[in-house]
Amino acid sequence: LMSATQIAAILGPILAGILIGTQDSGKALQQTIQDSAGLNAAKHINAGAYVCAMLALSRVQIQSQILNKQNTAITAIIEGLRYYWGDKNLRLATAYGVCIAFFIVGPLQITLPVLAAKFNQGASAYGFLVSAFSLGGVLGMTVFGLFPPFRVKNLGTTILVIDACIGLLYLILGSTHTIWGASTLLAAVGFLGSYLQLMLLNWIQARVAPFFLGRVMSIL
């Protein structure tokens, strides 16, 4: 499922960027964004994709489970929270993940359009950068599935080493002046990020009892 999402994230931005760019009549995207025929077409395609997803989800069959009458939804949530809070390592992993999302994931989403504007290629450059990031993510998932997990001493040290490498790549990204260089760096960031994400998910699934897995994952 994660690989399918990443593959869609590779193709979607490229196609949308090309569609918007070819309809932009050579004007600055910031000045013509409301009138761009390409942007409207991309929105229509996006809306159609949501309709297809809704139709596909309507065909999914979910087996109902017979639950104890006393095991209401609220009780199940409370039990999941107690299980999660009782595991110190899970709490630390969550706190670390929040910090990474705040300092890396959020700023990346904001700075990508600014970075794309440096190359004066409009929406096409932005789509290309996003697709490069997603391509790296697919490669990271593939490597994780084909080879034994990479370790530096232990899981905690491995996480710190990978995140340090990602931070270094971000520093270099800020000084790059070519779209190919930026795409290569973003692909490397996507590779390391997806590899680390799967490593953490694998650790969580092995650590948490199956009965609480869904509730713990919803918290994380």
ZINOR-V960017 format. One line per field, one symbol per residue. ss: DSSP state (H for helix, E for strand, L for the rest). A space follows every 50 residues. Layout:
ss=???
This chain:
ss=LHHHHHHHHHHHHHHHHHHHHHLLLLLLHHHHLLLLHHHHHHHHHHHHHH HHHHHHHHLLLLLLLLLLLLLLHHHHHHHHHHHHHLLHHHHHHHHHHHHH HHHHHHHHHHHHHHHHHLLLLHHHHHHHHHHHHHHHHHHHHHHHHHLLLL LLLLHHHHHHHHHHHHHHHHHHHLLLLLHHHHHHHHHHHHHHHHHHHHHH HHHHHHHLLHHHHHHHHHHL
